[in-house]
Amino acid sequence: KNWLFAGSPDGARASALLYTLVETAKLNGLEPYRYIRFLLEKIVAAKERDDFHNLLPNRVRKEEVDSFFLTR
């Protein structure tokens, strides 16, 4: 029933996309909060389709996300 509170079809779609990213990150051994922060920092530099694809949780290595936080 959580989908009843999405507010609109667009809101439900946005929620579904976010939940999918979080769950896929978990399945790939990534800590969701760290992955989402990593994604939001890196996505601004993405220009080509491959740049965006390489930021998906199944293509990002855990070491890459972890090292991103060590340099902060």
CORZI-V89285 format. One record per backbone hydrogen bond with DSSP energy under -1.0 kcal/mol. NH is the residue of the N-H (numbers start at 0). CO is the residue of the C=O. Records with the same first field share a line. If there is no record, write none. Layout:
BEGIN
NH->CO ; CO
END
This chain:
BEGIN
3->0
4->1
5->2
11->7
12->8
13->9
14->10
15->11
16->12
17->13
18->14
19->15
20->16
21->17
22->18
23->19
24->20
25->21
26->22
27->23
28->25
29->24
34->30
35->31
36->32
37->33
38->34
39->35
40->36
41->37
42->38
44->41
51->47
52->48
53->49
54->51
55->52
58->55
59->55
64->60
65->61
66->62
67->63
68->64
69->65
70->66
END
